Amino acid sequence: MPFCNNCGRYVSHDFVRVFGWEGEVEHCLDCARHADIHDGAAAR
């Protein structure tokens, strides 16, 4: 199960596939704004 590296919440495999980097995400929709996720915050 994938989790957000920032807040520890569960994220779906599809979220990781689309917004993550190398199977991980740095921020999720619970700890970052939608605009930030769209701009790559999840992959940083």
N, C-alpha and C positions, 0 to 999 in steps of 0.2 A: 504494500500500500504506500503510495507516495504522500509525502507531507511537505508543507511549506517550511523552508529553512528559517524563516523569520519568526512566524508565530506558532508553528507546530500543528496547524490545522490540516485535516485531510484535504487533498486535492485529487481530482479524478485523473486517470491515466490520459484521457483526452486533453485535459488542461495542460498537463506536463508536455504532451506531444506538441501542442500548438504554441504554448507560451514559454516553455522551459528550455533548458540548455543542458545537454548531456544527461537527461533523465532527472533533473532536479529543477526546482523553482525557488527563487529567493524571496518572492512576495506573492501573495494570493489575493483574491478579491475581498477577503476579510481584513487584510492589513494594508492594502494599497488601493488607490482610486482606480476606477476603470480606465481612465485616460492614461495613467501611469503604466498599467499593465499593457495596454495597447502600444505604448511607446517603448516597451522592452524591460520594464522594471522586474518582471518575473524571471528574466534570464540573467540578470546581473548578479 
